[in-house]
Amino acid sequence: GKDFKQQGLELREPLFVLLDEERAQRFLTRFGSEDFSAVDFRQFSLHLHPEQRRYRFSLLPALK
């Protein structure tokens, strides 16, 4: 829905995050089978959430 070109094509946020033991276990439980169907990617949509100013490229929301 929204072109991210306006934000620039460089990623300025860290792509990788340090996972503590709890988050690492949560990641393995949720995604160890490489099934990402449980992630609601709509939460990251600027089209669906115009109040958000930028795309959020982070693993942490998926581990809550």
Predicted model as a PDB file, atoms N, CA, C, CB and O in Angstrom, pLDDT in the B-factor column:
MODEL        1                                                                  
ATOM      1  N   GLY A   1       0.761  -1.194   0.000  1.00 62.00           N  
ATOM      2  CA  GLY A   1       0.000   0.000   0.000  1.00 62.00           C  
ATOM      3  C   GLY A   1       0.807   1.267   0.000  1.00 62.00           C  
ATOM      4  O   GLY A   1       0.419   2.213  -0.685  1.00 62.00           O  
ATOM      5  N   LYS A   2       1.907   1.354   0.723  1.00 65.00           N  
ATOM      6  CA  LYS A   2       2.703   2.587   0.815  1.00 65.00           C  
ATOM      7  C   LYS A   2       4.122   2.291   0.357  1.00 65.00           C  
ATOM      8  CB  LYS A   2       2.700   3.158   2.273  1.00 65.00           C  
ATOM      9  O   LYS A   2       4.725   1.293   0.750  1.00 65.00           O  
ATOM     10  N   ASP A   3       4.637   3.170  -0.472  1.00 69.00           N  
ATOM     11  CA  ASP A   3       5.994   3.015  -0.978  1.00 69.00           C  
ATOM     12  C   ASP A   3       6.988   3.477   0.084  1.00 69.00           C  
ATOM     13  CB  ASP A   3       6.189   3.810  -2.296  1.00 69.00           C  
ATOM     14  O   ASP A   3       6.875   4.591   0.597  1.00 69.00           O  
ATOM     15  N   PHE A   4       7.928   2.654   0.406  1.00 65.00           N  
ATOM     16  CA  PHE A   4       8.922   3.019   1.410  1.00 65.00           C  
ATOM     17  C   PHE A   4      10.066   3.841   0.820  1.00 65.00           C  
ATOM     18  CB  PHE A   4       9.476   1.772   2.066  1.00 65.00           C  
ATOM     19  O   PHE A   4      10.996   4.207   1.538  1.00 65.00           O  
ATOM     20  N   LYS A   5      10.009   4.132  -0.459  1.00 69.00           N  
ATOM     21  CA  LYS A   5      11.040   4.935  -1.112  1.00 69.00           C  
ATOM     22  C   LYS A   5      11.151   6.313  -0.456  1.00 69.00           C  
ATOM     23  CB  LYS A   5      10.734   5.082  -2.614  1.00 69.00           C  
ATOM     24  O   LYS A   5      12.245   6.872  -0.374  1.00 69.00           O  
ATOM     25  N   GLN A   6      10.032   6.861   0.008  1.00 69.00           N  
ATOM     26  CA  GLN A   6      10.023   8.171   0.656  1.00 69.00           C  
ATOM     27  C   GLN A   6      10.903   8.183   1.903  1.00 69.00           C  
ATOM     28  CB  GLN A   6       8.596   8.568   1.023  1.00 69.00           C  
ATOM     29  O   GLN A   6      11.447   9.225   2.269  1.00 69.00           O  
ATOM     30  N   GLN A   7      11.043   7.041   2.549  1.00 68.00           N  
ATOM     31  CA  GLN A   7      11.840   6.949   3.774  1.00 68.00           C  
ATOM     32  C   GLN A   7      13.312   6.743   3.474  1.00 68.00           C  
ATOM     33  CB  GLN A   7      11.333   5.818   4.648  1.00 68.00           C  
ATOM     34  O   GLN A   7      14.139   6.764   4.385  1.00 68.00           O  
ATOM     35  N   GLY A   8      13.642   6.549   2.238  1.00 67.00           N  
ATOM     36  CA  GLY A   8      15.015   6.247   1.868  1.00 67.00           C  
ATOM     37  C   GLY A   8      15.195   4.752   1.781  1.00 67.00           C  
ATOM     38  O   GLY A   8      14.426   3.980   2.354  1.00 67.00           O  
ATOM     39  N   LEU A   9      16.193   4.365   1.074  1.00 63.00           N  
ATOM     40  CA  LEU A   9      16.413   2.942   0.859  1.00 63.00           C  
ATOM     41  C   LEU A   9      17.465   2.365   1.790  1.00 63.00           C  
ATOM     42  CB  LEU A   9      16.814   2.698  -0.566  1.00 63.00           C  
ATOM     43  O   LEU A   9      17.813   1.190   1.669  1.00 63.00           O  
ATOM     44  N   GLU A  10      17.975   3.157   2.710  1.00 67.00           N  
ATOM     45  CA  GLU A  10      18.944   2.661   3.680  1.00 67.00           C  
ATOM     46  C   GLU A  10      18.239   2.349   4.994  1.00 67.00           C  
ATOM     47  CB  GLU A  10      20.080   3.688   3.901  1.00 67.00           C  
ATOM     48  O   GLU A  10      17.399   3.118   5.461  1.00 67.00           O  
ATOM     49  N   LEU A  11      18.585   1.237   5.567  1.00 59.00           N  
ATOM     50  CA  LEU A  11      18.038   0.852   6.868  1.00 59.00           C  
ATOM     51  C   LEU A  11      18.889   1.507   7.940  1.00 59.00           C  
ATOM     52  CB  LEU A  11      18.003  -0.707   7.046  1.00 59.00           C  
ATOM     53  O   LEU A  11      20.089   1.249   8.029  1.00 59.00           O  
ATOM     54  N   ARG A  12      18.280   2.345   8.745  1.00 63.00           N  
ATOM     55  CA  ARG A  12      19.024   3.076   9.773  1.00 63.00           C  
ATOM     56  C   ARG A  12      18.852   2.466  11.153  1.00 63.00           C  
ATOM     57  CB  ARG A  12      18.586   4.521   9.801  1.00 63.00           C  
ATOM     58  O   ARG A  12      19.522   2.873  12.102  1.00 63.00           O  
ATOM     59  N   GLU A  13      17.977   1.516  11.268  1.00 61.00           N  
ATOM     60  CA  GLU A  13      17.759   0.837  12.534  1.00 61.00           C  
ATOM     61  C   GLU A  13      18.521  -0.480  12.505  1.00 61.00           C  
ATOM     62  CB  GLU A  13      16.240   0.604  12.801  1.00 61.00           C  
ATOM     63  O   GLU A  13      18.697  -1.070  11.439  1.00 61.00           O  
ATOM     64  N   PRO A  14      18.974  -0.946  13.663  1.00 63.00           N  
ATOM     65  CA  PRO A  14      19.670  -2.237  13.666  1.00 63.00           C  
ATOM     66  C   PRO A  14      18.752  -3.352  13.190  1.00 63.00           C  
ATOM     67  CB  PRO A  14      20.200  -2.558  15.068  1.00 63.00           C  
ATOM     68  O   PRO A  14      17.624  -3.483  13.665  1.00 63.00           O  
ATOM     69  N   LEU A  15      19.228  -4.134  12.274  1.00 61.00           N  
ATOM     70  CA  LEU A  15      18.442  -5.245  11.750  1.00 61.00           C  
ATOM     71  C   LEU A  15      18.434  -6.417  12.724  1.00 61.00           C  
ATOM     72  CB  LEU A  15      18.989  -5.690  10.394  1.00 61.00           C  
ATOM     73  O   LEU A  15      17.448  -7.148  12.818  1.00 61.00           O  
ATOM     74  N   PHE A  16      19.512  -6.586  13.430  1.00 71.00           N  
ATOM     75  CA  PHE A  16      19.633  -7.706  14.352  1.00 71.00           C  
ATOM     76  C   PHE A  16      19.465  -7.215  15.785  1.00 71.00           C  
ATOM     77  CB  PHE A  16      20.991  -8.415  14.177  1.00 71.00           C  
ATOM     78  O   PHE A  16      19.858  -6.099  16.122  1.00 71.00           O  
ATOM     79  N   VAL A  17      18.885  -8.051  16.606  1.00 75.00           N  
ATOM     80  CA  VAL A  17      18.718  -7.719  18.014  1.00 75.00           C  
ATOM     81  C   VAL A  17      19.339  -8.833  18.845  1.00 75.00           C  
ATOM     82  CB  VAL A  17      17.212  -7.520  18.377  1.00 75.00           C  
ATOM     83  O   VAL A  17      19.388  -9.989  18.424  1.00 75.00           O  
ATOM     84  N   LEU A  18      19.803  -8.472  20.005  1.00 80.00           N  
ATOM     85  CA  LEU A  18      20.353  -9.448  20.929  1.00 80.00           C  
ATOM     86  C   LEU A  18      19.197 -10.134  21.642  1.00 80.00           C  
ATOM     87  CB  LEU A  18      21.326  -8.780  21.946  1.00 80.00           C  
ATOM     88  O   LEU A  18      18.364  -9.477  22.266  1.00 80.00           O  
ATOM     89  N   LEU A  19      19.152 -11.442  21.548  1.00 84.00           N  
ATOM     90  CA  LEU A  19      18.091 -12.198  22.208  1.00 84.00           C  
ATOM     91  C   LEU A  19      18.612 -12.782  23.500  1.00 84.00           C  
ATOM     92  CB  LEU A  19      17.550 -13.311  21.294  1.00 84.00           C  
ATOM     93  O   LEU A  19      19.637 -13.464  23.521  1.00 84.00           O  
ATOM     94  N   ASP A  20      17.900 -12.511  24.574  1.00 89.00           N  
ATOM     95  CA  ASP A  20      18.240 -13.175  25.821  1.00 89.00           C  
ATOM     96  C   ASP A  20      17.678 -14.597  25.756  1.00 89.00           C  
ATOM     97  CB  ASP A  20      17.677 -12.387  27.063  1.00 89.00           C  
ATOM     98  O   ASP A  20      17.034 -14.970  24.776  1.00 89.00           O  
ATOM     99  N   GLU A  21      17.920 -15.370  26.781  1.00 92.00           N  
ATOM    100  CA  GLU A  21      17.507 -16.782  26.759  1.00 92.00           C  
ATOM    101  C   GLU A  21      15.995 -16.926  26.588  1.00 92.00           C  
ATOM    102  CB  GLU A  21      17.950 -17.483  28.048  1.00 92.00           C  
ATOM    103  O   GLU A  21      15.533 -17.807  25.863  1.00 92.00           O  
ATOM    104  N   GLU A  22      15.231 -16.068  27.250  1.00 92.00           N  
ATOM    105  CA  GLU A  22      13.767 -16.153  27.161  1.00 92.00           C  
ATOM    106  C   GLU A  22      13.276 -15.856  25.742  1.00 92.00           C  
ATOM    107  CB  GLU A  22      13.116 -15.176  28.156  1.00 92.00           C  
ATOM    108  O   GLU A  22      12.434 -16.581  25.213  1.00 92.00           O  
ATOM    109  N   ARG A  23      13.795 -14.803  25.131  1.00 88.00           N  
ATOM    110  CA  ARG A  23      13.384 -14.466  23.771  1.00 88.00           C  
ATOM    111  C   ARG A  23      13.856 -15.502  22.763  1.00 88.00           C  
ATOM    112  CB  ARG A  23      13.916 -13.099  23.387  1.00 88.00           C  
ATOM    113  O   ARG A  23      13.146 -15.809  21.806  1.00 88.00           O  
ATOM    114  N   ALA A  24      15.039 -16.037  22.973  1.00 90.00           N  
ATOM    115  CA  ALA A  24      15.545 -17.072  22.068  1.00 90.00           C  
ATOM    116  C   ALA A  24      14.643 -18.304  22.121  1.00 90.00           C  
ATOM    117  CB  ALA A  24      17.002 -17.454  22.432  1.00 90.00           C  
ATOM    118  O   ALA A  24      14.333 -18.893  21.085  1.00 90.00           O  
ATOM    119  N   GLN A  25      14.231 -18.687  23.304  1.00 93.00           N  
ATOM    120  CA  GLN A  25      13.340 -19.843  23.445  1.00 93.00           C  
ATOM    121  C   GLN A  25      11.985 -19.554  22.804  1.00 93.00           C  
ATOM    122  CB  GLN A  25      13.159 -20.212  24.934  1.00 93.00           C  
ATOM    123  O   GLN A  25      11.411 -20.416  22.139  1.00 93.00           O  
ATOM    124  N   ARG A  26      11.476 -18.336  23.008  1.00 89.00           N  
ATOM    125  CA  ARG A  26      10.207 -17.950  22.405  1.00 89.00           C  
ATOM    126  C   ARG A  26      10.308 -17.992  20.877  1.00 89.00           C  
ATOM    127  CB  ARG A  26       9.792 -16.542  22.880  1.00 89.00           C  
ATOM    128  O   ARG A  26       9.384 -18.446  20.201  1.00 89.00           O  
ATOM    129  N   PHE A  27      11.442 -17.514  20.336  1.00 88.00           N  
ATOM    130  CA  PHE A  27      11.654 -17.561  18.894  1.00 88.00           C  
ATOM    131  C   PHE A  27      11.645 -19.000  18.391  1.00 88.00           C  
ATOM    132  CB  PHE A  27      12.976 -16.878  18.524  1.00 88.00           C  
ATOM    133  O   PHE A  27      10.978 -19.306  17.403  1.00 88.00           O  
ATOM    134  N   LEU A  28      12.377 -19.882  19.060  1.00 91.00           N  
ATOM    135  CA  LEU A  28      12.438 -21.279  18.630  1.00 91.00           C  
ATOM    136  C   LEU A  28      11.069 -21.952  18.720  1.00 91.00           C  
ATOM    137  CB  LEU A  28      13.455 -22.049  19.477  1.00 91.00           C  
ATOM    138  O   LEU A  28      10.704 -22.745  17.853  1.00 91.00           O  
ATOM    139  N   THR A  29      10.323 -21.634  19.761  1.00 91.00           N  
ATOM    140  CA  THR A  29       8.997 -22.213  19.916  1.00 91.00           C  
ATOM    141  C   THR A  29       8.068 -21.764  18.796  1.00 91.00           C  
ATOM    142  CB  THR A  29       8.409 -21.834  21.271  1.00 91.00           C  
ATOM    143  O   THR A  29       7.328 -22.570  18.233  1.00 91.00           O  
ATOM    144  N   ARG A  30       8.110 -20.483  18.478  1.00 86.00           N  
ATOM    145  CA  ARG A  30       7.194 -19.941  17.471  1.00 86.00           C  
ATOM    146  C   ARG A  30       7.644 -20.195  16.045  1.00 86.00           C  
ATOM    147  CB  ARG A  30       7.030 -18.471  17.677  1.00 86.00           C  
ATOM    148  O   ARG A  30       6.814 -20.455  15.174  1.00 86.00           O  
ATOM    149  N   PHE A  31       8.946 -20.124  15.789  1.00 88.00           N  
ATOM    150  CA  PHE A  31       9.431 -20.121  14.410  1.00 88.00           C  
ATOM    151  C   PHE A  31      10.436 -21.219  14.097  1.00 88.00           C  
ATOM    152  CB  PHE A  31      10.045 -18.806  14.108  1.00 88.00           C  
ATOM    153  O   PHE A  31      10.992 -21.246  12.998  1.00 88.00           O  
ATOM    154  N   GLY A  32      10.678 -22.115  15.030  1.00 90.00           N  
ATOM    155  CA  GLY A  32      11.637 -23.187  14.796  1.00 90.00           C  
ATOM    156  C   GLY A  32      11.269 -24.065  13.614  1.00 90.00           C  
ATOM    157  O   GLY A  32      12.142 -24.642  12.966  1.00 90.00           O  
ATOM    158  N   SER A  33       9.989 -24.164  13.338  1.00 92.00           N  
ATOM    159  CA  SER A  33       9.527 -24.964  12.194  1.00 92.00           C  
ATOM    160  C   SER A  33       9.515 -24.141  10.905  1.00 92.00           C  
ATOM    161  CB  SER A  33       8.121 -25.526  12.469  1.00 92.00           C  
ATOM    162  O   SER A  33       9.094 -24.627   9.855  1.00 92.00           O  
ATOM    163  N   GLU A  34       9.979 -22.891  10.991  1.00 89.00           N  
ATOM    164  CA  GLU A  34      10.002 -21.960   9.858  1.00 89.00           C  
ATOM    165  C   GLU A  34       8.605 -21.659   9.343  1.00 89.00           C  
ATOM    166  CB  GLU A  34      10.850 -22.524   8.731  1.00 89.00           C  
ATOM    167  O   GLU A  34       8.425 -21.371   8.159  1.00 89.00           O  
ATOM    168  N   ASP A  35       7.615 -21.724  10.224  1.00 87.00           N  
ATOM    169  CA  ASP A  35       6.237 -21.384   9.886  1.00 87.00           C  
ATOM    170  C   ASP A  35       5.937 -20.008  10.465  1.00 87.00           C  
ATOM    171  CB  ASP A  35       5.230 -22.459  10.427  1.00 87.00           C  
ATOM    172  O   ASP A  35       5.757 -19.864  11.674  1.00 87.00           O  
ATOM    173  N   PHE A  36       5.886 -19.008   9.611  1.00 83.00           N  
ATOM    174  CA  PHE A  36       5.659 -17.639  10.062  1.00 83.00           C  
ATOM    175  C   PHE A  36       4.201 -17.217   9.886  1.00 83.00           C  
ATOM    176  CB  PHE A  36       6.570 -16.683   9.305  1.00 83.00           C  
ATOM    177  O   PHE A  36       3.890 -16.026   9.926  1.00 83.00           O  
ATOM    178  N   SER A  37       3.316 -18.177   9.693  1.00 85.00           N  
ATOM    179  CA  SER A  37       1.904 -17.860   9.461  1.00 85.00           C  
ATOM    180  C   SER A  37       1.238 -17.258  10.702  1.00 85.00           C  
ATOM    181  CB  SER A  37       1.153 -19.117   9.030  1.00 85.00           C  
ATOM    182  O   SER A  37       0.191 -16.623  10.584  1.00 85.00           O  
ATOM    183  N   ALA A  38       1.816 -17.443  11.872  1.00 78.00           N  
ATOM    184  CA  ALA A  38       1.226 -16.892  13.089  1.00 78.00           C  
ATOM    185  C   ALA A  38       1.511 -15.402  13.255  1.00 78.00           C  
ATOM    186  CB  ALA A  38       1.741 -17.644  14.294  1.00 78.00           C  
ATOM    187  O   ALA A  38       0.897 -14.748  14.098  1.00 78.00           O  
ATOM    188  N   VAL A  39       2.425 -14.864  12.470  1.00 79.00           N  
ATOM    189  CA  VAL A  39       2.756 -13.448  12.576  1.00 79.00           C  
ATOM    190  C   VAL A  39       1.725 -12.635  11.820  1.00 79.00           C  
ATOM    191  CB  VAL A  39       4.176 -13.166  12.038  1.00 79.00           C  
ATOM    192  O   VAL A  39       1.476 -12.877  10.638  1.00 79.00           O  
ATOM    193  N   ASP A  40       1.130 -11.677  12.497  1.00 82.00           N  
ATOM    194  CA  ASP A  40       0.174 -10.771  11.863  1.00 82.00           C  
ATOM    195  C   ASP A  40       0.954  -9.599  11.282  1.00 82.00           C  
ATOM    196  CB  ASP A  40      -0.917 -10.278  12.882  1.00 82.00           C  
ATOM    197  O   ASP A  40       1.210  -8.614  11.975  1.00 82.00           O  
ATOM    198  N   PHE A  41       1.329  -9.704  10.024  1.00 82.00           N  
ATOM    199  CA  PHE A  41       2.136  -8.675   9.389  1.00 82.00           C  
ATOM    200  C   PHE A  41       1.344  -7.395   9.141  1.00 82.00           C  
ATOM    201  CB  PHE A  41       2.697  -9.192   8.086  1.00 82.00           C  
ATOM    202  O   PHE A  41       1.928  -6.364   8.810  1.00 82.00           O  
ATOM    203  N   ARG A  42       0.034  -7.449   9.296  1.00 86.00           N  
ATOM    204  CA  ARG A  42      -0.776  -6.241   9.125  1.00 86.00           C  
ATOM    205  C   ARG A  42      -0.402  -5.169  10.140  1.00 86.00           C  
ATOM    206  CB  ARG A  42      -2.258  -6.576   9.248  1.00 86.00           C  
ATOM    207  O   ARG A  42      -0.574  -3.980   9.875  1.00 86.00           O  
ATOM    208  N   GLN A  43       0.109  -5.579  11.303  1.00 82.00           N  
ATOM    209  CA  GLN A  43       0.476  -4.595  12.321  1.00 82.00           C  
ATOM    210  C   GLN A  43       1.605  -3.685  11.843  1.00 82.00           C  
ATOM    211  CB  GLN A  43       0.889  -5.300  13.609  1.00 82.00           C  
ATOM    212  O   GLN A  43       1.799  -2.605  12.400  1.00 82.00           O  
ATOM    213  N   PHE A  44       2.347  -4.100  10.828  1.00 81.00           N  
ATOM    214  CA  PHE A  44       3.468  -3.311  10.325  1.00 81.00           C  
ATOM    215  C   PHE A  44       3.083  -2.463   9.116  1.00 81.00           C  
ATOM    216  CB  PHE A  44       4.620  -4.225   9.963  1.00 81.00           C  
ATOM    217  O   PHE A  44       3.921  -1.728   8.594  1.00 81.00           O  
ATOM    218  N   SER A  45       1.858  -2.549   8.670  1.00 84.00           N  
ATOM    219  CA  SER A  45       1.413  -1.876   7.450  1.00 84.00           C  
ATOM    220  C   SER A  45       1.180  -0.392   7.674  1.00 84.00           C  
ATOM    221  CB  SER A  45       0.143  -2.520   6.930  1.00 84.00           C  
ATOM    222  O   SER A  45       0.419  -0.009   8.562  1.00 84.00           O  
ATOM    223  N   LEU A  46       1.827   0.441   6.878  1.00 82.00           N  
ATOM    224  CA  LEU A  46       1.555   1.875   6.919  1.00 82.00           C  
ATOM    225  C   LEU A  46       0.221   2.187   6.257  1.00 82.00           C  
ATOM    226  CB  LEU A  46       2.682   2.658   6.236  1.00 82.00           C  
ATOM    227  O   LEU A  46      -0.425   3.182   6.586  1.00 82.00           O  
ATOM    228  N   HIS A  47      -0.177   1.363   5.353  1.00 84.00           N  
ATOM    229  CA  HIS A  47      -1.480   1.544   4.703  1.00 84.00           C  
ATOM    230  C   HIS A  47      -2.613   1.334   5.706  1.00 84.00           C  
ATOM    231  CB  HIS A  47      -1.635   0.570   3.514  1.00 84.00           C  
ATOM    232  O   HIS A  47      -3.573   2.103   5.729  1.00 84.00           O  
ATOM    233  N   LEU A  48      -2.504   0.305   6.526  1.00 89.00           N  
ATOM    234  CA  LEU A  48      -3.540   0.015   7.523  1.00 89.00           C  
ATOM    235  C   LEU A  48      -3.404   0.857   8.786  1.00 89.00           C  
ATOM    236  CB  LEU A  48      -3.500  -1.446   7.892  1.00 89.00           C  
ATOM    237  O   LEU A  48      -4.371   1.035   9.526  1.00 89.00           O  
ATOM    238  N   HIS A  49      -2.198   1.374   9.031  1.00 86.00           N  
ATOM    239  CA  HIS A  49      -1.931   2.168  10.238  1.00 86.00           C  
ATOM    240  C   HIS A  49      -1.243   3.476   9.844  1.00 86.00           C  
ATOM    241  CB  HIS A  49      -1.047   1.366  11.251  1.00 86.00           C  
ATOM    242  O   HIS A  49      -0.045   3.640  10.075  1.00 86.00           O  
ATOM    243  N   PRO A  50      -1.996   4.407   9.250  1.00 85.00           N  
ATOM    244  CA  PRO A  50      -1.382   5.656   8.782  1.00 85.00           C  
ATOM    245  C   PRO A  50      -0.806   6.509   9.907  1.00 85.00           C  
ATOM    246  CB  PRO A  50      -2.395   6.464   8.022  1.00 85.00           C  
ATOM    247  O   PRO A  50      -0.026   7.425   9.648  1.00 85.00           O  
ATOM    248  N   GLU A  51      -1.182   6.218  11.159  1.00 89.00           N  
ATOM    249  CA  GLU A  51      -0.615   6.965  12.283  1.00 89.00           C  
ATOM    250  C   GLU A  51       0.860   6.638  12.487  1.00 89.00           C  
ATOM    251  CB  GLU A  51      -1.393   6.669  13.563  1.00 89.00           C  
ATOM    252  O   GLU A  51       1.586   7.410  13.113  1.00 89.00           O  
ATOM    253  N   GLN A  52       1.299   5.518  11.970  1.00 82.00           N  
ATOM    254  CA  GLN A  52       2.716   5.168  12.042  1.00 82.00           C  
ATOM    255  C   GLN A  52       3.453   5.960  10.971  1.00 82.00           C  
ATOM    256  CB  GLN A  52       2.938   3.625  11.857  1.00 82.00           C  
ATOM    257  O   GLN A  52       2.975   6.074   9.843  1.00 82.00           O  
ATOM    258  N   ARG A  53       4.576   6.491  11.307  1.00 79.00           N  
ATOM    259  CA  ARG A  53       5.328   7.324  10.375  1.00 79.00           C  
ATOM    260  C   ARG A  53       6.329   6.528   9.535  1.00 79.00           C  
ATOM    261  CB  ARG A  53       6.053   8.404  11.135  1.00 79.00           C  
ATOM    262  O   ARG A  53       6.646   6.908   8.408  1.00 79.00           O  
ATOM    263  N   ARG A  54       6.819   5.431  10.090  1.00 76.00           N  
ATOM    264  CA  ARG A  54       7.880   4.672   9.424  1.00 76.00           C  
ATOM    265  C   ARG A  54       7.592   3.182   9.537  1.00 76.00           C  
ATOM    266  CB  ARG A  54       9.266   5.004  10.034  1.00 76.00           C  
ATOM    267  O   ARG A  54       6.894   2.730  10.445  1.00 76.00           O  
ATOM    268  N   TYR A  55       8.140   2.441   8.605  1.00 73.00           N  
ATOM    269  CA  TYR A  55       8.085   0.989   8.721  1.00 73.00           C  
ATOM    270  C   TYR A  55       8.975   0.555   9.872  1.00 73.00           C  
ATOM    271  CB  TYR A  55       8.517   0.302   7.397  1.00 73.00           C  
ATOM    272  O   TYR A  55      10.051   1.117  10.078  1.00 73.00           O  
ATOM    273  N   ARG A  56       8.531  -0.438  10.619  1.00 71.00           N  
ATOM    274  CA  ARG A  56       9.297  -0.970  11.748  1.00 71.00           C  
ATOM    275  C   ARG A  56       9.827  -2.340  11.353  1.00 71.00           C  
ATOM    276  CB  ARG A  56       8.421  -1.057  13.052  1.00 71.00           C  
ATOM    277  O   ARG A  56       9.064  -3.297  11.229  1.00 71.00           O  
ATOM    278  N   PHE A  57      11.104  -2.425  11.160  1.00 69.00           N  
ATOM    279  CA  PHE A  57      11.733  -3.690  10.819  1.00 69.00           C  
ATOM    280  C   PHE A  57      12.420  -4.218  12.065  1.00 69.00           C  
ATOM    281  CB  PHE A  57      12.742  -3.529   9.639  1.00 69.00           C  
ATOM    282  O   PHE A  57      13.599  -3.949  12.291  1.00 69.00           O  
ATOM    283  N   SER A  58      11.698  -4.954  12.856  1.00 74.00           N  
ATOM    284  CA  SER A  58      12.252  -5.484  14.091  1.00 74.00           C  
ATOM    285  C   SER A  58      11.607  -6.828  14.395  1.00 74.00           C  
ATOM    286  CB  SER A  58      12.040  -4.496  15.261  1.00 74.00           C  
ATOM    287  O   SER A  58      10.427  -7.042  14.118  1.00 74.00           O  
ATOM    288  N   LEU A  59      12.371  -7.702  14.949  1.00 76.00           N  
ATOM    289  CA  LEU A  59      11.885  -9.015  15.336  1.00 76.00           C  
ATOM    290  C   LEU A  59      11.127  -8.962  16.669  1.00 76.00           C  
ATOM    291  CB  LEU A  59      13.050  -9.997  15.429  1.00 76.00           C  
ATOM    292  O   LEU A  59      10.276  -9.812  16.931  1.00 76.00           O  
ATOM    293  N   LEU A  60      11.429  -7.989  17.490  1.00 78.00           N  
ATOM    294  CA  LEU A  60      10.886  -7.947  18.850  1.00 78.00           C  
ATOM    295  C   LEU A  60       9.363  -7.942  18.929  1.00 78.00           C  
ATOM    296  CB  LEU A  60      11.402  -6.743  19.544  1.00 78.00           C  
ATOM    297  O   LEU A  60       8.828  -8.638  19.792  1.00 78.00           O  
ATOM    298  N   PRO A  61       8.620  -7.208  18.091  1.00 75.00           N  
ATOM    299  CA  PRO A  61       7.155  -7.281  18.208  1.00 75.00           C  
ATOM    300  C   PRO A  61       6.620  -8.698  17.980  1.00 75.00           C  
ATOM    301  CB  PRO A  61       6.505  -6.324  17.211  1.00 75.00           C  
ATOM    302  O   PRO A  61       5.588  -9.057  18.548  1.00 75.00           O  
ATOM    303  N   ALA A  62       7.277  -9.485  17.186  1.00 75.00           N  
ATOM    304  CA  ALA A  62       6.819 -10.844  16.930  1.00 75.00           C  
ATOM    305  C   ALA A  62       7.119 -11.777  18.090  1.00 75.00           C  
ATOM    306  CB  ALA A  62       7.455 -11.378  15.669  1.00 75.00           C  
ATOM    307  O   ALA A  62       6.615 -12.899  18.125  1.00 75.00           O  
ATOM    308  N   LEU A  63       7.929 -11.334  19.038  1.00 78.00           N  
ATOM    309  CA  LEU A  63       8.291 -12.189  20.172  1.00 78.00           C  
ATOM    310  C   LEU A  63       7.563 -11.822  21.451  1.00 78.00           C  
ATOM    311  CB  LEU A  63       9.770 -12.122  20.409  1.00 78.00           C  
ATOM    312  O   LEU A  63       7.891 -12.339  22.519  1.00 78.00           O  
ATOM    313  N   LYS A  64       6.585 -10.941  21.359  1.00 76.00           N  
ATOM    314  CA  LYS A  64       5.816 -10.559  22.553  1.00 76.00           C  
ATOM    315  C   LYS A  64       4.819 -11.626  22.901  1.00 76.00           C  
ATOM    316  CB  LYS A  64       5.100  -9.226  22.343  1.00 76.00           C  
ATOM    317  O   LYS A  64       4.079 -11.485  23.875  1.00 76.00           O  
TER     318      LYS A  64                                                      
ENDMDL                                                                          
END                                                                             
